Amino acid sequence: MGTLDLARFEDADGGLFGPAEIERFMRAEHERARRYRFPIVCCVVAVDRLDQLQDLYGVEARAEIMKTAVRAMRGAMRDSDLLARLSGDQVLIFYAHTGPHTGALLAERVRTAVKKQRFDLDGRTIKVAASVGVVSVEGGSSESFDVLVALAHDGLRMAQKAGGDRHVEIGSGTTQESLEGTPAPLSAGGVDADQVDKLERRLARLMSLLDDTEAALRRAHAPVAPVAATSEAREMSEQKRELMRNIFEANRELRQHRDGEDESELTT
């Protein structure tokens, strides 16, 4: 397994496929992406301060937090996306046939889904957060599957080092040697870190609104919904379209700032 030797695939959390099958699916999708040059995204996710939470609330609480976090991640994914638990309670997510420049968007969707969870532990309600390392490949991967996973791990470590509750995107083609000692996400030029953070928060808010709108649409289209819900469904559909336009524009501007192509301020 190369660089995955120290990050073995573990339990499948009751899924239809075991860890070995999931790994084979991921590797097969990666090979197809290389052959047919379609975009892919690889994320490695970890719940922040999980060891400290275990010290405070016990092993059973840790297991419940991870179970709920993984369920939240799966809820933020398509059925065709692949998820596997790794050793150390990290999670590997592999997306195939993604849209252009969607790595940050997918990472934020997962991070936001985890952050929405609440846990009642020892009479206290606590929130958890997650860090995400993400690698995007737009037109066919030149790196092996193991290298992509290793780079996503590097992004995760950088996100954790920066305080957690964030994602760090590593550019495809980056060597691991060039990452040593790097304190911030890689970029092609000068980047306004504060502006990027504002844009990432805006994207997270838009994604959260989109989730709420989609839930309202499902309720409006339910078979038991009253006839009066039809106009509400139309309104929600228009709101969803507007949110998708806003998400596209915000993601494009975020990409421009990361690449150092646009130094203008964005009001959030």
Backbone bond lengths (Angstrom), bond angles and torsions (degrees), N, CA, C in turn:
res aa  C-N    CA-C-N  psi(-1)  N-CA   C-N-CA  omega(-1)  CA-C   N-CA-C  phi
1 M - - - 1.454 - - 1.518 112.76 -
2 G 1.323 116.69 3.11 1.462 118.75 175.69 1.513 112.89 60.69
3 T 1.345 116.48 -127.60 1.454 121.14 -176.10 1.518 112.70 -68.92
4 L 1.339 118.65 -7.82 1.464 120.53 177.11 1.515 112.49 -89.49
5 D 1.336 117.97 2.63 1.456 120.22 -178.48 1.518 112.19 -56.87
6 L 1.331 117.20 -34.99 1.462 121.63 -177.45 1.525 111.55 -94.02
7 A 1.310 116.99 4.21 1.469 120.95 179.19 1.522 108.14 -133.05
8 R 1.320 115.34 65.85 1.463 120.85 -173.42 1.520 111.61 -68.33
9 F 1.312 115.30 145.13 1.458 121.15 174.91 1.523 108.33 -69.65
10 E 1.338 116.13 132.92 1.453 119.88 -177.07 1.518 110.76 -112.37
11 D 1.339 117.32 -148.75 1.451 122.21 -172.33 1.518 111.59 -60.14
12 A 1.320 114.88 152.37 1.459 120.68 -177.68 1.515 111.81 -94.65
13 D 1.343 118.02 9.14 1.468 122.36 177.35 1.534 112.37 54.06
14 G 1.318 115.39 40.87 1.450 117.90 175.34 1.506 115.20 77.88
15 G 1.340 117.89 13.09 1.456 120.38 -179.54 1.520 111.93 -74.91
16 L 1.321 116.12 177.69 1.452 120.76 -178.64 1.522 111.95 -73.33
17 F 1.318 117.58 -23.61 1.450 121.45 -176.26 1.522 110.15 -121.75
18 G 1.324 115.51 146.14 1.451 120.53 176.96 1.510 111.71 -80.21
19 P 1.329 117.02 174.86 1.468 120.85 -177.09 1.520 113.61 -61.27
20 A 1.346 117.15 -36.38 1.466 118.82 179.65 1.524 111.12 -65.71
21 E 1.342 116.69 -40.02 1.465 120.01 178.75 1.521 111.15 -65.82
22 I 1.338 116.38 -42.45 1.467 120.06 179.44 1.523 110.42 -60.53
23 E 1.338 116.26 -43.28 1.462 119.27 179.51 1.530 110.52 -62.01
24 R 1.326 117.06 -42.27 1.465 119.80 179.10 1.530 111.32 -62.56
25 F 1.350 116.36 -40.82 1.460 119.66 177.95 1.527 110.61 -60.48
26 M 1.342 116.13 -44.67 1.463 119.83 -178.58 1.526 110.76 -62.67
27 R 1.321 116.26 -45.10 1.461 119.56 -179.09 1.531 110.68 -65.48
28 A 1.326 116.85 -38.53 1.459 120.18 179.05 1.525 110.96 -65.31
29 E 1.345 117.09 -42.12 1.460 120.14 178.24 1.516 110.95 -65.22
30 H 1.322 116.52 -37.58 1.456 120.29 177.74 1.529 110.58 -62.82
31 E 1.327 117.43 -43.41 1.461 120.65 178.95 1.527 111.31 -64.12
32 R 1.330 116.88 -39.60 1.458 120.22 177.57 1.527 110.78 -63.90
33 A 1.343 115.98 -39.10 1.466 119.75 178.60 1.519 111.00 -63.96
34 R 1.331 116.99 -39.09 1.464 120.51 178.07 1.525 110.50 -66.03
35 R 1.327 115.68 -39.96 1.461 119.46 -175.55 1.519 111.87 -72.27
36 Y 1.332 115.65 -44.49 1.469 119.62 -173.63 1.530 113.01 -102.67
37 R 1.336 115.83 0.86 1.463 122.21 172.30 1.532 112.73 58.64
38 F 1.335 116.29 48.00 1.458 118.45 171.67 1.528 109.37 -105.35
39 P 1.329 117.25 155.61 1.468 120.75 -172.77 1.526 113.28 -71.92
40 I 1.321 115.57 148.30 1.460 122.56 176.75 1.526 109.10 -139.55
41 V 1.321 115.11 158.77 1.466 122.18 176.22 1.522 107.91 -134.64
42 C 1.311 116.22 135.88 1.465 122.39 178.33 1.526 108.67 -122.46
43 C 1.338 116.55 127.29 1.469 121.66 179.56 1.525 110.14 -124.77
44 V 1.323 116.40 142.11 1.461 122.02 167.36 1.529 106.82 -119.60
45 V 1.341 115.62 126.43 1.465 122.24 -171.25 1.527 109.60 -121.19
46 A 1.323 116.05 142.88 1.469 121.23 175.06 1.528 108.93 -140.70
47 V 1.330 116.44 139.59 1.457 121.30 173.56 1.526 108.03 -73.09
48 D 1.310 116.95 129.85 1.469 121.44 -177.99 1.528 111.09 -68.59
49 R 1.325 115.99 144.81 1.475 124.92 174.01 1.529 112.57 54.97
50 L 1.318 117.12 33.63 1.461 119.58 -176.19 1.531 111.54 -66.35
51 D 1.330 117.50 -38.04 1.469 119.73 178.27 1.526 111.27 -63.67
52 Q 1.340 117.00 -41.20 1.463 119.93 178.56 1.530 111.50 -66.01
53 L 1.340 115.96 -38.10 1.462 119.30 177.38 1.527 110.90 -63.92
54 Q 1.321 116.47 -37.20 1.460 119.35 176.39 1.527 110.79 -65.23
55 D 1.334 117.02 -41.66 1.467 120.20 178.40 1.524 111.21 -60.01
56 L 1.342 116.19 -37.62 1.459 120.37 -177.63 1.518 113.26 -78.58
57 Y 1.348 116.62 -38.98 1.466 119.60 -168.96 1.519 114.91 -121.24
58 G 1.333 117.73 -6.84 1.449 119.67 174.33 1.521 114.52 101.99
59 V 1.334 114.49 167.60 1.464 121.91 -176.63 1.523 111.21 -65.17
60 E 1.330 117.58 -39.66 1.469 120.01 -178.94 1.521 111.10 -63.19
61 A 1.351 116.32 -37.88 1.469 119.37 177.32 1.521 110.69 -64.62
62 R 1.331 116.74 -39.19 1.468 120.36 178.02 1.526 110.36 -60.17
63 A 1.340 115.89 -46.21 1.460 119.88 -179.50 1.527 111.18 -62.58
64 E 1.332 117.64 -39.96 1.462 120.99 -179.92 1.528 110.94 -68.06
65 I 1.333 116.94 -39.53 1.464 120.62 178.03 1.529 109.97 -61.76
66 M 1.341 116.70 -45.55 1.456 119.77 -179.29 1.526 111.50 -65.42
67 K 1.333 116.30 -41.86 1.466 119.90 179.90 1.525 110.30 -60.43
68 T 1.321 116.33 -45.39 1.461 120.65 -179.28 1.524 111.12 -68.42
69 A 1.349 117.45 -40.27 1.463 121.40 179.38 1.524 111.17 -62.87
70 V 1.333 116.44 -43.63 1.469 120.01 179.16 1.527 110.46 -64.20
71 R 1.329 116.38 -40.27 1.465 120.00 177.69 1.534 110.09 -61.57
72 A 1.336 116.79 -40.49 1.470 120.68 178.86 1.528 110.69 -65.43
73 M 1.334 116.87 -41.09 1.467 120.18 178.27 1.522 110.45 -61.45
74 R 1.321 116.15 -46.09 1.464 119.51 179.92 1.524 111.06 -61.45
75 G 1.327 116.47 -36.01 1.457 119.79 178.75 1.511 113.13 -66.02
76 A 1.342 116.75 -21.20 1.466 121.34 -179.96 1.525 112.13 -94.47
77 M 1.339 116.74 5.56 1.460 121.52 -176.67 1.522 111.12 -113.51
78 R 1.326 116.00 162.62 1.463 121.36 170.60 1.525 109.28 -78.31
79 D 1.328 116.28 159.41 1.456 120.37 178.37 1.521 111.63 -60.78
80 S 1.327 117.24 -29.44 1.464 121.26 -176.82 1.524 112.88 -81.41
81 D 1.343 118.05 -12.45 1.458 120.69 179.54 1.530 109.64 -76.93
82 L 1.332 116.28 153.47 1.462 121.20 -173.50 1.520 110.56 -114.84
83 L 1.340 115.86 138.23 1.455 121.96 -179.11 1.517 109.13 -133.26
84 A 1.331 116.89 138.23 1.457 121.71 177.53 1.522 109.52 -141.19
85 R 1.332 115.76 140.16 1.457 120.55 173.21 1.518 109.12 -79.51
86 L 1.325 116.65 137.46 1.448 122.89 175.79 1.516 109.22 -109.53
87 S 1.323 116.32 165.95 1.455 119.83 174.79 1.528 108.84 -61.77
88 G 1.324 115.70 152.61 1.458 120.10 -177.84 1.510 112.80 78.93
89 D 1.345 116.97 16.38 1.467 122.20 178.75 1.523 112.42 58.02
90 Q 1.316 115.74 34.14 1.461 120.11 169.76 1.528 108.68 -96.85
91 V 1.319 115.45 158.86 1.458 121.18 -176.65 1.526 108.84 -125.70
92 L 1.313 115.77 131.24 1.463 122.19 177.42 1.525 108.53 -105.40
93 I 1.333 116.45 126.32 1.467 122.08 178.49 1.520 108.03 -120.98
94 F 1.321 115.68 132.72 1.463 121.50 -178.27 1.520 108.21 -124.05
95 Y 1.332 115.37 119.81 1.458 121.76 179.46 1.528 109.06 -109.84
96 A 1.319 116.50 130.10 1.461 120.92 174.74 1.526 109.15 -115.34
97 H 1.339 115.69 157.14 1.469 121.86 -179.88 1.531 111.12 56.19
98 T 1.312 116.49 47.89 1.464 121.11 178.03 1.523 109.66 -84.99
99 G 1.336 116.03 166.56 1.449 120.16 173.48 1.511 110.78 -78.41
100 P 1.330 117.95 168.17 1.464 120.63 179.18 1.528 111.44 -66.75
101 H 1.321 115.33 138.47 1.474 122.39 174.94 1.537 111.69 58.03
102 T 1.314 117.91 41.74 1.465 120.21 -177.53 1.521 113.45 -106.59
103 G 1.330 118.38 1.92 1.456 120.31 -177.88 1.511 112.91 -56.61
104 A 1.340 116.62 -50.40 1.467 120.58 -179.92 1.523 111.06 -62.99
105 L 1.332 116.48 -38.14 1.458 120.83 -178.71 1.525 111.03 -64.64
106 L 1.343 116.73 -44.31 1.458 120.61 179.66 1.520 111.24 -67.09
107 A 1.330 117.21 -40.09 1.461 120.78 178.19 1.529 110.85 -62.86
108 E 1.327 116.80 -41.44 1.460 120.22 178.90 1.526 111.88 -67.92
109 R 1.318 116.80 -34.53 1.468 119.66 177.53 1.532 110.38 -62.16
110 V 1.335 116.66 -43.61 1.460 121.06 179.11 1.524 110.70 -67.00
111 R 1.342 116.18 -46.52 1.467 119.89 -178.84 1.524 110.97 -60.41
112 T 1.334 117.08 -43.03 1.466 121.19 -179.54 1.529 111.24 -66.08
113 A 1.345 116.63 -38.77 1.467 119.83 179.31 1.518 111.49 -61.28
114 V 1.331 117.03 -40.68 1.460 120.43 178.49 1.524 110.66 -68.04
115 K 1.316 116.47 -41.40 1.469 120.27 -175.87 1.524 112.49 -67.14
116 K 1.325 117.71 -21.98 1.465 120.77 178.98 1.539 112.77 -72.71
117 Q 1.320 116.72 -16.18 1.463 119.80 -174.91 1.525 111.16 -74.43
118 R 1.329 115.65 148.89 1.465 122.88 176.94 1.526 108.84 -129.03
119 F 1.330 116.25 144.88 1.457 120.82 -177.50 1.526 109.24 -130.54
120 D 1.318 115.72 135.94 1.458 121.85 174.91 1.524 108.19 -98.71
121 L 1.325 116.22 106.11 1.454 121.96 -176.43 1.523 109.48 -128.02
122 D 1.330 115.69 122.23 1.473 120.89 -179.89 1.519 111.86 52.93
123 G 1.328 116.42 40.42 1.451 120.42 177.69 1.512 114.57 78.21
124 R 1.313 117.01 4.94 1.462 120.22 179.16 1.518 109.38 -117.34
125 T 1.321 116.04 143.86 1.451 121.21 174.38 1.522 108.31 -96.88
126 I 1.319 116.02 119.30 1.460 119.46 -177.85 1.523 109.98 -119.37
127 K 1.325 115.41 156.17 1.460 122.79 175.18 1.523 108.32 -108.16
128 V 1.310 115.73 153.68 1.455 120.14 173.88 1.524 108.57 -122.68
129 A 1.310 115.02 161.02 1.458 121.17 176.96 1.522 108.11 -131.42
130 A 1.313 116.02 169.52 1.458 120.48 -178.93 1.513 110.60 -138.54
131 S 1.328 115.07 152.81 1.457 122.36 172.98 1.522 108.39 -112.60
132 V 1.336 115.65 146.52 1.464 120.54 -175.40 1.527 109.66 -134.84
133 G 1.324 116.01 130.25 1.456 121.40 167.80 1.510 107.83 -103.81
134 V 1.326 117.83 134.54 1.455 120.65 -172.83 1.528 110.77 -137.19
135 V 1.320 115.65 139.38 1.462 123.38 174.76 1.515 107.89 -126.69
136 S 1.330 116.93 130.52 1.465 122.17 177.72 1.519 109.71 -113.83
137 V 1.321 115.82 140.15 1.458 122.23 174.93 1.519 107.16 -126.01
138 E 1.321 117.05 118.80 1.458 120.72 -171.63 1.522 113.78 -85.12
139 G 1.332 118.22 -42.77 1.457 118.73 -171.04 1.506 113.81 -130.81
140 G 1.309 117.25 48.94 1.456 119.67 -178.60 1.507 110.90 96.60
141 S 1.327 116.01 128.29 1.454 121.05 -174.20 1.522 111.78 -82.89
142 S 1.321 116.53 132.39 1.463 120.43 172.67 1.525 110.47 -93.89
143 E 1.356 116.78 -11.98 1.457 121.80 179.15 1.518 110.57 -95.30
144 S 1.322 116.17 155.81 1.455 120.67 175.17 1.527 109.65 -72.06
145 F 1.310 115.91 164.06 1.462 121.18 176.58 1.522 110.42 -57.30
146 D 1.354 116.90 -43.81 1.463 120.44 -178.26 1.525 112.06 -62.59
147 V 1.334 116.92 -37.76 1.466 120.49 179.56 1.528 109.93 -66.99
148 L 1.330 118.20 -42.32 1.465 120.62 178.29 1.525 110.85 -59.87
149 V 1.326 116.47 -44.20 1.468 119.81 179.24 1.528 110.30 -64.04
150 A 1.334 116.85 -41.72 1.468 119.95 179.25 1.526 110.92 -62.86
151 L 1.327 118.02 -40.65 1.464 120.91 177.77 1.524 111.24 -65.39
152 A 1.336 117.11 -39.94 1.464 119.71 176.57 1.521 110.65 -63.19
153 H 1.333 117.06 -37.08 1.468 120.43 174.65 1.531 110.66 -60.82
154 D 1.325 116.62 -41.17 1.465 119.79 177.94 1.525 110.61 -61.97
155 G 1.328 116.67 -42.22 1.457 119.83 177.04 1.519 111.79 -61.22
156 L 1.338 116.44 -40.40 1.462 120.48 177.42 1.526 110.96 -60.74
157 R 1.321 116.54 -46.47 1.468 119.40 180.00 1.528 111.26 -61.01
158 M 1.336 116.83 -38.61 1.461 119.84 178.98 1.525 110.93 -67.05
159 A 1.328 117.26 -38.25 1.463 120.64 177.93 1.525 110.41 -64.99
160 Q 1.328 117.22 -40.90 1.457 120.83 178.47 1.522 111.14 -67.08
161 K 1.322 115.97 -40.82 1.468 120.16 179.44 1.518 111.37 -63.36
162 A 1.327 116.81 -30.91 1.471 121.38 -179.85 1.524 112.52 -81.76
163 G 1.331 117.88 2.27 1.459 120.71 176.19 1.515 114.84 116.05
164 G 1.328 117.59 -6.43 1.461 120.84 178.28 1.514 113.17 79.05
165 D 1.333 115.06 -176.21 1.464 123.31 -178.40 1.524 110.48 54.13
166 R 1.325 116.10 47.27 1.460 121.45 -179.59 1.533 108.56 -164.53
167 H 1.332 115.72 170.22 1.447 119.83 172.67 1.523 109.03 -118.05
168 V 1.312 115.36 155.32 1.460 122.08 172.57 1.520 107.30 -129.06
169 E 1.330 115.63 124.95 1.460 121.01 -179.80 1.518 109.62 -99.18
170 I 1.326 115.16 126.99 1.461 122.07 178.44 1.519 108.26 -102.51
171 G 1.319 116.83 133.58 1.450 119.87 -179.02 1.515 112.55 -70.82
172 S 1.320 117.05 136.82 1.455 121.02 175.14 1.519 109.26 -62.38
173 G 1.317 117.00 138.87 1.460 121.20 -177.44 1.507 112.60 97.94
174 T 1.347 117.09 -9.42 1.455 121.12 177.62 1.521 109.93 -72.68
175 T 1.316 117.65 135.08 1.455 120.31 175.75 1.512 109.65 -86.18
176 Q 1.325 116.21 150.37 1.459 119.34 179.60 1.524 111.08 -64.33
177 E 1.351 117.37 -32.11 1.464 119.38 179.44 1.529 111.10 -61.31
178 S 1.338 116.93 -36.16 1.462 119.57 -177.69 1.511 112.24 -72.27
179 L 1.349 117.16 -15.04 1.456 119.96 -179.26 1.519 113.02 -84.73
180 E 1.326 117.77 -18.01 1.462 119.76 -174.86 1.516 110.48 -61.43
181 G 1.337 115.15 125.71 1.452 121.38 179.18 1.502 114.50 78.96
182 T 1.337 118.35 4.21 1.463 120.88 -179.91 1.521 109.87 -77.96
183 P 1.332 120.40 118.38 1.452 121.74 -174.44 1.522 114.42 -87.13
184 A 1.331 118.01 -6.87 1.461 119.31 -173.73 1.521 108.99 -146.36
185 P 1.339 117.78 165.84 1.465 119.93 179.21 1.524 111.74 -56.70
186 L 1.337 115.25 146.55 1.459 120.28 178.26 1.513 109.71 -70.55
187 S 1.315 117.26 151.33 1.455 120.96 178.46 1.515 108.65 -152.83
188 A 1.329 115.71 167.59 1.459 120.22 -178.93 1.517 111.98 -90.19
189 G 1.317 118.50 -5.04 1.451 120.14 -178.57 1.510 110.36 -169.04
190 G 1.365 117.31 -165.11 1.445 120.74 179.08 1.517 111.46 -66.54
191 V 1.311 117.20 131.48 1.455 121.75 -176.97 1.513 109.62 -125.91
192 D 1.318 116.45 134.97 1.455 122.42 174.22 1.527 107.51 -82.05
193 A 1.341 116.99 100.80 1.468 120.70 -174.22 1.523 111.56 -61.69
194 D 1.344 117.91 -38.60 1.469 120.70 179.34 1.525 110.68 -63.59
195 Q 1.337 116.09 -41.45 1.461 119.86 -179.61 1.520 111.08 -65.74
196 V 1.330 116.34 -41.90 1.466 120.31 177.49 1.525 109.91 -60.35
197 D 1.342 116.73 -41.53 1.462 119.93 179.83 1.527 110.83 -63.11
198 K 1.348 116.95 -41.13 1.465 120.43 177.58 1.522 111.19 -61.86
199 L 1.334 115.68 -43.54 1.456 119.71 -179.71 1.520 111.37 -65.34
200 E 1.339 117.22 -39.01 1.457 120.36 178.04 1.529 110.72 -63.84
201 R 1.337 116.74 -40.25 1.468 119.42 178.38 1.522 110.72 -65.95
202 R 1.348 115.84 -38.71 1.467 118.59 178.07 1.528 110.99 -63.01
203 L 1.339 116.07 -42.93 1.457 119.90 177.28 1.523 111.21 -60.25
204 A 1.324 116.68 -41.70 1.465 120.13 179.69 1.527 111.05 -62.43
205 R 1.354 116.34 -40.78 1.474 119.15 179.08 1.532 110.22 -65.56
206 L 1.335 116.11 -42.31 1.458 119.37 179.49 1.526 111.45 -63.65
207 M 1.332 117.10 -40.50 1.456 120.39 178.70 1.526 111.09 -64.60
208 S 1.340 116.13 -38.13 1.460 119.97 177.82 1.527 110.84 -64.66
209 L 1.342 116.14 -42.79 1.464 119.89 176.53 1.527 111.76 -62.37
210 L 1.344 115.56 -38.50 1.459 119.16 178.52 1.525 111.02 -63.97
211 D 1.334 116.87 -41.62 1.468 120.23 177.34 1.522 110.73 -59.24
212 D 1.346 116.52 -44.73 1.471 120.48 -179.19 1.532 110.74 -64.57
213 T 1.338 116.44 -39.63 1.462 120.57 -179.72 1.528 110.97 -65.90
214 E 1.341 116.54 -42.18 1.459 119.66 179.10 1.525 111.21 -64.13
215 A 1.338 116.84 -37.13 1.460 119.99 177.12 1.531 110.65 -64.28
216 A 1.345 116.73 -41.44 1.467 120.44 178.12 1.525 111.14 -64.87
217 L 1.342 116.66 -37.52 1.465 120.14 177.37 1.522 111.41 -63.72
218 R 1.324 116.97 -41.51 1.459 119.77 178.42 1.525 111.25 -61.51
219 R 1.336 115.86 -39.70 1.468 119.03 178.41 1.526 110.74 -66.42
220 A 1.341 116.50 -40.41 1.461 120.01 -177.75 1.524 112.25 -67.83
221 H 1.349 116.23 -29.02 1.455 120.13 -178.66 1.525 112.71 -94.25
222 A 1.320 117.82 2.01 1.468 120.78 -178.89 1.524 109.87 -63.19
223 P 1.350 117.34 146.91 1.472 120.00 -178.47 1.518 113.94 -58.78
224 V 1.338 116.21 -29.31 1.458 119.08 -177.65 1.514 112.64 -88.25
225 A 1.345 117.13 1.24 1.462 120.03 -176.90 1.525 110.10 -70.71
226 P 1.323 119.00 143.70 1.458 121.73 178.59 1.517 111.42 -67.35
227 V 1.343 116.16 160.74 1.465 121.06 179.74 1.516 111.01 -60.19
228 A 1.329 115.26 -32.97 1.469 119.47 -178.63 1.522 112.31 -61.68
229 A 1.351 116.32 -16.69 1.466 118.78 -178.60 1.521 112.41 -73.05
230 T 1.354 117.75 -12.18 1.466 120.49 -177.59 1.522 111.84 -60.07
231 S 1.324 117.30 -46.44 1.469 119.92 179.58 1.520 110.81 -65.45
232 E 1.340 116.18 -35.58 1.462 119.55 177.74 1.532 110.06 -65.43
233 A 1.346 116.21 -38.89 1.461 119.87 179.06 1.520 110.63 -63.24
234 R 1.356 116.88 -41.79 1.462 119.39 178.24 1.519 111.10 -62.11
235 E 1.324 115.27 -41.89 1.470 119.32 179.57 1.522 110.64 -64.19
236 M 1.341 115.89 -42.18 1.457 119.69 179.55 1.530 111.03 -65.86
237 S 1.341 117.00 -37.28 1.465 120.02 178.79 1.521 111.07 -62.74
238 E 1.339 116.44 -41.63 1.462 120.10 177.22 1.521 111.04 -65.69
239 Q 1.341 116.21 -39.44 1.460 119.94 177.76 1.530 110.38 -63.36
240 K 1.347 116.38 -39.21 1.461 119.83 178.42 1.518 110.75 -63.49
241 R 1.356 117.12 -43.97 1.457 120.12 178.73 1.519 111.65 -60.00
242 E 1.336 115.85 -41.14 1.460 119.97 179.02 1.527 111.00 -65.27
243 L 1.348 116.39 -40.70 1.464 120.03 177.52 1.521 110.97 -62.28
244 M 1.344 116.39 -41.39 1.462 119.57 179.78 1.528 110.88 -63.36
245 R 1.345 116.47 -38.33 1.471 119.10 176.66 1.524 110.38 -64.10
246 N 1.340 116.58 -43.55 1.464 120.25 -179.99 1.525 111.45 -64.10
247 I 1.352 116.11 -39.92 1.457 119.97 179.32 1.522 110.28 -64.10
248 F 1.327 116.61 -41.96 1.464 120.32 178.89 1.527 110.58 -60.42
249 E 1.339 116.78 -46.89 1.462 120.12 -178.37 1.525 111.19 -65.86
250 A 1.355 116.44 -42.05 1.466 119.43 -179.47 1.523 110.78 -65.50
251 N 1.337 116.38 -40.39 1.461 119.91 179.28 1.526 111.15 -65.68
252 R 1.348 117.19 -38.98 1.463 120.60 178.07 1.524 110.51 -64.30
253 E 1.333 116.69 -42.57 1.466 119.30 -179.33 1.524 110.93 -67.66
254 L 1.360 115.83 -37.88 1.459 119.32 176.82 1.524 110.33 -61.01
255 R 1.328 115.82 -42.87 1.462 119.94 179.56 1.524 111.15 -62.54
256 Q 1.325 116.69 -40.54 1.456 120.29 179.53 1.524 111.19 -63.57
257 H 1.341 116.63 -41.43 1.467 119.53 179.53 1.517 110.94 -66.83
258 R 1.338 116.77 -39.70 1.461 119.20 179.13 1.523 111.23 -62.96
259 D 1.330 116.49 -35.24 1.451 120.36 -178.17 1.524 112.46 -86.29
260 G 1.340 116.40 -0.27 1.454 119.67 179.79 1.508 113.79 72.40
261 E 1.347 117.57 21.83 1.453 121.27 -175.75 1.534 112.37 -91.63
262 D 1.326 115.82 -17.47 1.468 118.31 -174.61 1.512 108.18 -139.39
263 E 1.299 118.15 117.76 1.458 122.09 -177.29 1.529 111.74 -102.52
264 S 1.334 117.97 7.34 1.456 120.01 -176.65 1.519 111.17 -74.01
265 E 1.320 117.07 156.21 1.453 123.15 178.31 1.519 109.71 -84.74
266 L 1.336 115.64 144.61 1.456 121.36 176.03 1.518 108.65 -116.86
267 T 1.299 116.73 124.28 1.455 119.94 178.33 1.504 109.46 -77.66
268 T 1.336 117.01 125.95 1.461 121.25 -178.70 1.511 109.64 -113.75
